[in-house]
Amino acid sequence: MKIQKGDKVKIMLGKDRGKEGKVEFVLVKRKKVFVGGVNLYKRHVKKHGNLEGGIIDLPKPMDISNVALICPNCNKTTKIGIKKLESGKTRICRKCKKEINTNAKD
């Protein structure tokens, strides 16, 4: 996957078009991403045990094709290129040709 957890992305399609957020996590097999504070839906929940009932905001996944990476170097939406190195592969910005740092695992 070219988009990874922790990347800053811009929403290109859907009800939240134009908003920006950070990728919370990626569902690789389904090609979906969860973006923080975006694509929230209301859910009515009954009181259950010690949990209170009411209306909660539920995040839903969005298709990875509906988001574009924002390059941390040039701050523009860009496509991602792959560059092969001796130590492995790395992601690069197609606009400024600089390397996009791989995020540290949390």
C-alpha positions as CSV (number, residue, x, y, z in Angstrom):
1,M,0.0,0.0,0.0
2,K,1.3,3.4,-0.9
3,I,-0.6,5.2,1.8
4,Q,0.4,4.2,5.4
5,K,-0.7,4.9,8.9
6,G,0.2,8.4,10.1
7,D,0.2,10.0,6.6
8,K,-1.5,13.4,6.1
9,V,-4.1,13.1,3.4
10,K,-6.8,15.2,1.6
11,I,-10.2,13.9,0.9
12,M,-10.9,14.1,-2.9
13,L,-14.5,12.6,-3.2
14,G,-17.5,12.3,-0.9
15,K,-19.3,14.4,1.6
16,D,-16.1,15.5,3.3
17,R,-14.4,16.6,0.1
18,G,-11.6,19.1,0.7
19,K,-11.0,18.2,4.3
20,E,-7.6,17.0,5.6
21,G,-6.7,14.5,8.2
22,K,-4.3,11.9,9.4
23,V,-4.7,8.2,8.5
24,E,-5.6,6.3,11.7
25,F,-5.2,2.8,10.2
26,V,-5.4,1.0,6.9
27,L,-7.4,-2.1,5.9
28,V,-5.0,-3.5,3.3
29,K,-7.2,-6.4,2.0
30,R,-10.3,-4.2,1.6
31,K,-8.3,-1.2,0.3
32,K,-9.9,1.1,2.9
33,V,-8.5,3.8,5.2
34,F,-9.8,5.4,8.4
35,V,-9.1,9.2,8.5
36,G,-9.3,11.0,11.8
37,G,-12.4,13.3,12.2
38,V,-13.7,12.5,8.7
39,N,-16.5,10.3,7.4
40,L,-18.3,10.2,10.7
41,Y,-21.9,8.8,10.9
42,K,-24.4,9.0,13.7
43,R,-25.5,5.9,15.5
44,H,-28.3,5.6,18.0
45,V,-27.3,3.3,20.9
46,K,-29.4,1.9,23.7
47,K,-28.1,1.8,27.3
48,H,-26.3,-1.4,27.8
49,G,-24.8,-2.3,31.1
50,N,-22.6,0.6,32.3
51,L,-22.5,2.2,28.9
52,E,-24.8,5.2,28.4
53,G,-27.2,5.4,25.5
54,G,-27.6,8.2,23.1
55,I,-26.3,9.3,19.7
56,I,-22.6,8.6,19.0
57,D,-20.4,9.5,16.1
58,L,-19.1,6.3,14.4
59,P,-16.1,6.5,12.0
60,K,-16.5,4.6,8.8
61,P,-13.8,3.5,6.4
62,M,-13.4,5.2,3.0
63,D,-11.9,3.8,-0.2
64,I,-8.2,4.5,-0.6
65,S,-8.8,5.9,-4.1
66,N,-10.8,8.8,-2.6
67,V,-7.8,10.2,-0.7
68,A,-4.6,11.9,-1.9
69,L,-1.4,12.1,0.0
70,I,-0.1,15.5,1.1
71,C,3.7,15.6,0.7
72,P,5.4,16.7,4.0
73,N,8.1,18.5,2.0
74,C,6.2,20.6,-0.5
75,N,2.7,20.5,1.1
76,K,0.9,19.7,-2.1
77,T,-1.3,16.7,-3.0
78,T,0.7,14.3,-4.9
79,K,0.9,10.8,-6.3
80,I,3.4,8.4,-4.7
81,G,6.3,6.9,-6.6
82,I,8.5,4.0,-5.5
83,K,12.3,4.2,-5.7
84,K,14.4,1.1,-5.3
85,L,17.5,1.3,-3.1
86,E,20.1,-1.2,-2.1
87,S,18.5,-1.4,1.4
88,G,14.9,-1.8,-0.1
89,K,12.2,0.4,-1.5
90,T,11.2,3.9,-0.4
91,R,8.3,6.2,-1.3
92,I,9.0,9.5,-3.2
93,C,6.9,12.5,-4.0
94,R,6.2,12.8,-7.8
95,K,6.1,16.6,-7.7
96,C,9.2,17.5,-5.6
97,K,11.1,14.2,-6.1
98,K,12.0,14.1,-2.4
99,E,11.8,11.0,-0.2
100,I,8.7,10.6,2.0
101,N,9.9,9.4,5.4
102,T,8.5,6.0,6.5
103,N,6.4,6.4,9.6
104,A,7.7,4.9,12.8
105,K,5.6,1.9,14.1
106,D,3.5,2.9,17.1
